[in-house]
Amino acid sequence: MFDCEALQAHSNSAAADIPTLTSTFIDSLASRGKIINCFNARVIATELVWPQQEYLASYADALRRGWSPDNLRLAVKDEELAAIEQDAALFLERKVDREGVGPPIILPDGTVINRLPGYHRWMWDGEFCGSIGFRWQPGTNDLPPYVMGHIGFSVVPWKRRRGYATRALAALLPECRAEGLDYVELTTDETNTASQQVIIANGGKLHERFVKPPQYGGAPSMRFRIYL
């Protein structure tokens, strides 16, 4: 369930990119949790924030406007709005689950699987821009066969093509390294060139081509690795 097609891991997600920053510049800014991108003499400041109450209204507004963190199972946006209304504090708590103790995951075909340790960070530029998620199996780089990748991202449609996903991924990679991983894997449909550009801009190398399982649509896909 976790690829760049839907946060999704997962996505019709990310944007095509603004010119790539040098790795040194990206690393130094990512360590502070904020990346500043200069383009046409215009400074766009974005940061990765933890899901918190102060950002929740903007997140919920994005859901109401039609954005979904999972474009393979579109009911997720309605489920999340219902969860926020029922218990906002619990909803936020479950967005950060380093022990994998939250409720099971429902795959696009309805299959129920156990949750891995993981968390989401939100892209923020004064309002909610998108989400990027990371999950892993402690002690190994490997993932269960039903997990499409370690990282997935999704940018709201009205903020795409601004480089948000590229900067978010750059900021997240040091956190992945801190979990002891040697590399992370991200997958994308062959037709999703925007997500491929995001991954390649962050050092991604094509690892293999494959066909997704039927529950993920069965599309010809690409698996990338980013070595940490």
ROKE-147811 format. One line per 10 residues: number of its first residue (from 1); their letters; for each residue x, y, z negated of N, C-alpha, C. Coordinates in steps of 0.1 Angstrom, whole numbers. Each point is the difference from the previous one (the first is absolute). Layout:
<pts>
NUM	A	X/Y/Z/X/Y/Z/X/Y/Z; ...
</pts>
This chain:
<pts>
1	MFDCEALQAH	8/-12/0/-8/12/0/8/12/0; 14/-1/-2/7/12/-2/9/2/12; -4/7/10/8/4/11/-2/14/3; 6/5/11/-2/14/3/-13/2/8; -8/-10/1/-13/2/7/-11/4/-10; 2/-3/-13/-10/4/-10/7/0/-13; -3/9/-8/7/0/-12/-4/-9/-11; -1/2/5/5/-5/11/13/-3/-3; 1/-7/-4/10/0/8/-3/2/13; -1/6/9/-11/-3/8/-3/13/8
11	SNSAAADIPT	-1/1/12/-3/14/4/-2/3/14; -8/6/3/-2/10/11/7/12/-6; 8/-3/-9/5/9/-10/7/12/5; 12/-2/1/9/11/-1/1/8/12; 7/11/-2/1/10/10/13/-2/9; -1/5/12/12/1/7/8/11/-6; 14/0/2/8/7/-9/6/13/5; 3/8/-10/8/12/2/14/-4/0; 10/7/6/13/-5/1/6/-6/-12; 8/-11/1/6/-7/-11/10/8/-8
21	LTSTFIDSLA	-1/0/-13/10/6/-8/11/-10/-2; 12/5/-3/11/-8/-2/-2/-9/-12; 6/-12/-1/-2/-9/-11/5/6/-13; 11/8/0/5/6/-12/-10/10/-5; -5/8/9/-10/11/-4/-13/-7/-6; -4/-10/7/-12/-7/-4/2/-6/-14; 11/-7/-2/3/-6/-13/0/10/-11; 7/11/2/1/10/-11/-13/6/-3; -9/2/9/-13/5/-3/-9/-10/-5; 1/-12/5/-9/-11/-5/3/-3/-15
31	SRGKIINCFN	12/2/-4/3/-3/-14/-7/10/-10; -4/11/6/-7/10/-8/-15/-1/2; -4/-10/8/-14/-3/2/-7/10/9; 8/8/7/-6/10/9/9/1/13; -6/1/11/7/2/12/-5/13/7; 9/8/4/-4/12/7/4/-1/14; -9/2/9/3/-1/14/-1/14/7; 10/3/7/0/13/7/-2/-2/15; -10/7/5/-4/-2/14/-5/13/5; 6/5/11/-4/13/6/-1/11/-11
41	ARVIATELVW	11/0/-8/1/10/-11/-11/0/-10; -7/-11/0/-12/-2/-10/4/-11/-10; -2/3/-13/3/-10/-10/-12/-6/-5; -1/-13/1/-11/-8/-5/5/-8/-12; -5/3/-12/4/-7/-12/-10/-11/-3; 5/-12/0/-9/-12/-4/7/-8/-11; -7/-6/-8/5/-9/-10/-8/-12/-2; 6/-10/-6/-7/-12/-4/-4/2/-15; -12/-2/-3/-5/1/-13/-6/-13/-5; 0/-2/-13/-7/-12/-5/-15/3/-1
51	PQQEYLASYA	-8/-10/3/-15/3/-1/-4/4/-14; -5/13/-1/-4/6/-12/-13/7/1; -6/4/-11/-12/7/0/0/13/8; 11/7/-1/0/13/7/0/-1/15; 3/-12/6/0/-2/14/-12/-7/5; -8/-5/-9/-11/-10/3/-11/6/8; -4/13/-3/-11/6/8/4/1/15; 12/4/3/5/1/14/0/-14/6; 4/-10/-7/0/-14/5/-14/-4/3; -9/2/-9/-14/-4/2/-6/8/12
61	DALRRGWSPD	4/12/2/-5/8/11/5/-6/14; 12/-5/0/5/-7/12/-8/-12/3; -4/-8/-10/-8/-12/2/-14/4/5; -5/11/-5/-14/4/5/1/5/14; 11/5/4/2/6/14/3/-12/10; 1/-12/-5/1/-11/9/14/-7/0; 9/5/-7/13/-7/-1/-1/-12/-9; 7/-11/4/0/-12/-8/14/-5/-2; 4/-4/-12/13/-6/-2/2/-13/7; -10/-6/6/1/-13/6/-9/0/13
71	NLRLAVKDEE	6/2/11/-8/1/13/-5/-14/5; 4/-11/-7/-4/-13/4/-13/-4/-7; -2/6/-12/-12/-2/-8/-5/13/-4; -8/6/9/-4/14/-2/-9/2/-12; -6/-11/-6/-8/1/-12/8/5/-12; 13/-1/1/9/4/-11/-3/14/-4; -2/10/9/-2/14/-4/-13/1/-8; -11/-7/3/-12/0/-8/2/-6/-13; 8/-11/-1/2/-7/-12/9/9/-9; 9/7/5/8/9/-8/-8/12/-5
81	LAAIEQDAAL	-8/6/8/-9/10/-5/-9/-4/-11; -5/-12/1/-8/-6/-11/8/-2/-12; 12/-5/1/9/-3/-11/3/13/-7; 3/11/7/3/13/-6/-12/5/-8; -11/-1/6/-12/5/-7/-3/-8/-13; 3/-13/1/-3/-9/-12/10/2/-11; 13/1/3/10/1/-10/13/6/6; 1/13/1/11/6/7/14/-4/-7; 0/0/-13/12/-3/-7/5/-14/4; -9/-10/0/4/-14/4/4/0/15
91	FLERKVDREG	-7/7/8/4/0/14/15/5/2; 3/10/-7/14/6/1/10/-10/-6; -4/-6/-11/9/-10/-7/3/-12/10; -9/-4/7/2/-12/9/8/4/13; 2/13/2/8/4/11/15/-3/-3; 4/-1/-12/13/-3/-4/0/-13/-9; 4/-11/6/-1/-13/-6/13/-8/1; 10/4/-7/13/-6/1/1/-15/-4; -10/-4/-7/0/-14/-5/-10/-9/8; -7/6/9/-9/-8/8/-11/-6/-7
101	VGPPIILPDG	-6/7/-10/-10/-6/-9/-14/5/4; -1/9/10/-13/5/4/-8/-11/7; -12/4/4/-10/-9/6/6/-6/14; -5/-11/4/5/-6/13/-2/9/12; 7/-3/10/-1/8/13/-9/-8/9; -9/8/7/-9/-6/10/6/3/14; 4/-11/7/5/2/14/-11/3/9; 3/5/12/-10/4/10/-10/-10/3; 4/-13/-1/-10/-11/3/-8/-4/-12; 2/7/-11/-7/-4/-12/8/-9/-10
111	TVINRLPGYH	11/-5/5/8/-9/-9/5/8/-12; 0/-6/-12/4/6/-12/14/-6/-4; 9/9/-3/14/-4/-3/4/7/-13; 10/-5/-6/6/6/-12/7/13/3; 0/9/-8/7/13/2/15/-1/-4; 8/6/9/15/1/-4/2/12/-8; 12/1/-7/4/13/-6/1/10/11; -4/12/-3/1/11/10/-7/13/-5; 1/10/9/-6/13/-3/-2/8/12; -8/10/-1/-2/10/10/6/14/-4
121	RWMWDGEFCG	5/7/9/3/14/-2/-8/8/10; -4/12/-3/-8/9/8/9/11/6; -2/2/13/7/12/7/-8/12/-4; 7/11/-3/-7/12/-5/7/12/5; -7/9/6/5/13/5/-8/12/-6; -6/-2/-11/-10/9/-5/-14/-6/0; -1/-11/9/-12/-8/0/4/-14/5; -9/-10/-2/4/-13/4/2/-2/15; 11/-6/3/4/-2/14/0/-15/5; 2/-9/-10/0/-14/4/5/-8/-12
131	SIGFRWQPGT	2/-13/3/4/-9/-11/11/-9/6; 9/-4/-9/10/-10/4/1/-9/-12; 0/-13/3/0/-10/-10/12/-10/1; 4/-6/-11/12/-8/0/-4/-12/-9; 3/-12/4/-2/-12/-9/11/-10/3; 3/-9/-9/11/-9/0/-2/-12/-9; 8/-10/3/1/-12/-9/12/2/-9; -1/0/-13/12/2/-8/11/-11/3; 12/4/1/11/-9/1/3/-5/14; -7/4/10/2/-4/13/-5/10/10
141	NDLPPYVMGH	7/0/12/-5/8/11/-12/-6/8; -2/-13/-3/-11/-6/8/-14/4/-5; -9/-1/9/-14/3/-2/-8/-12/3; -12/-2/-6/-9/-11/3/-4/2/15; -3/-11/7/-4/0/14/-12/9/3; -9/2/-9/-11/9/2/3/15/-2; 12/3/-3/4/14/-2/8/5/12; -5/10/7/6/4/12/13/8/-1; 2/6/-12/12/8/-2/0/6/-14; 12/5/-4/2/6/-13/-7/14/-1
151	IGFSVVPWKR	-1/7/11/-4/14/0/-11/2/11; -10/8/-3/-10/5/9/-3/14/-2; -4/7/10/-3/15/-2/-11/4/9; -7/10/-4/-11/5/8/-2/15/-3; 1/8/10/-2/14/0/-14/4/4; -6/10/-7/-13/4/4/0/6/15; -10/-3/8/0/4/14/3/15/2; -4/9/-8/1/14/2/14/5/-4; 9/-9/-4/14/4/-4/10/-8/7; -4/-8/10/10/-8/8/8/8/9
161	RRGYATRALA	11/-5/5/10/6/9/7/12/-7; 2/-1/-13/7/10/-7/12/-5/-7; 3/-13/2/12/-6/-7/-3/-5/-14; -12/1/-5/-2/-3/-14/3/-15/-3; -3/-9/8/3/-14/-3/15/-3/0; 7/6/9/14/-2/1/7/5/-13; -4/12/-5/6/5/-12/-5/-8/-12; -12/-5/0/-4/-8/-11/7/-13/-1; 3/-7/11/7/-12/1/14/2/-5; 7/11/4/13/3/-4/1/2/-15
171	ALLPECRAEG	-10/7/-6/0/2/-14/-3/-13/-8; -7/-10/6/-3/-12/-7/11/-10/0; 9/0/10/10/-10/1/9/-2/-12; 5/11/-6/8/-1/-12/-7/-8/-11; -13/2/-1/-8/-7/-10/0/-15/3; -1/-3/12/0/-15/4/14/-6/-3; 10/8/2/14/-5/-3/1/-2/-15; -6/9/-8/0/-1/-15/-6/-13/-5; -9/-6/8/-7/-13/-4/9/-12/3; 12/3/6/9/-11/2/-1/-7/14
181	LDYVELTTDE	-8/6/9/-1/-5/13/12/4/9; 4/-10/9/11/3/10/-6/7/12; -13/-3/3/-6/6/11/-15/0/-2; -7/8/8/-15/0/0/-4/-3/14; -12/-7/1/-6/-3/13/-13/8/2; -1/5/12/-13/7/4/-4/-6/14; -13/-1/2/-5/-6/12/-10/10/6; -1/-1/13/-9/9/8/-4/-7/13; -12/3/5/-4/-4/13/10/5/10; 2/-8/11/9/4/11/-5/13/6
191	TNTASQQVII	-13/3/-1/-5/12/6/1/13/-9; 4/-2/-12/0/11/-10/14/6/1; 3/8/10/13/6/1/3/11/-10; -11/6/-5/2/11/-10/7/-6/-13; -6/-11/-5/6/-7/-12/14/-5/3; 2/-5/12/13/-5/4/11/11/-1; -4/12/5/9/12/-1/3/3/-14; -10/0/-9/2/2/-14/11/-9/-6; -2/-13/3/9/-10/-6/14/1/6; 1/2/13/13/1/6/8/12/-5
201	ANGGKLHERF	-8/11/-2/7/12/-5/6/-2/-14; -5/-10/-7/5/-3/-13/9/-12/0; 6/-3/11/10/-11/1/-6/-13/3; -12/-1/3/-6/-13/3/5/-7/13; 3/-13/-1/4/-8/11/-10/-11/3; -3/-2/12/-9/-11/4/5/-13/-4; -7/-7/-8/4/-13/-5/-6/-12/8; -13/2/4/-7/-10/8/-13/5/6; -4/-6/10/-13/2/6/-9/-13/-4; -12/2/-3/-9/-11/-4/-14/4/2
211	VKPPQYGGAP	-9/-9/-1/-14/2/1/-6/0/-14; -8/10/-4/-6/0/-13/-10/-11/-2; -1/-5/-12/-11/-10/-3/-13/5/4; -10/-8/2/-13/4/4/-7/10/-9; 3/-2/-14/-7/9/-9/5/15/1; 12/1/7/5/14/2/-2/4/15; -9/-7/7/-3/5/13/7/-8/12; 10/-8/-4/7/-8/10/8/8/11; 4/12/-3/6/9/10/15/-3/2; 6/1/12/14/-1/1/7/11/-9
221	SMRFRIYL	9/-3/-8/6/9/-10/15/-1/0; 5/10/-8/15/1/-1/3/1/-15; 10/-7/-4/4/1/-14/14/6/-1; 1/11/-8/12/8/-1/6/-3/-14; 13/1/-1/7/0/-13/8/13/-1; -1/6/-12/8/11/-4/10/-5/-11; 13/-1/3/9/-4/-11/3/11/-9; 0/-3/-13/2/10/-10/14/0/-6
</pts>
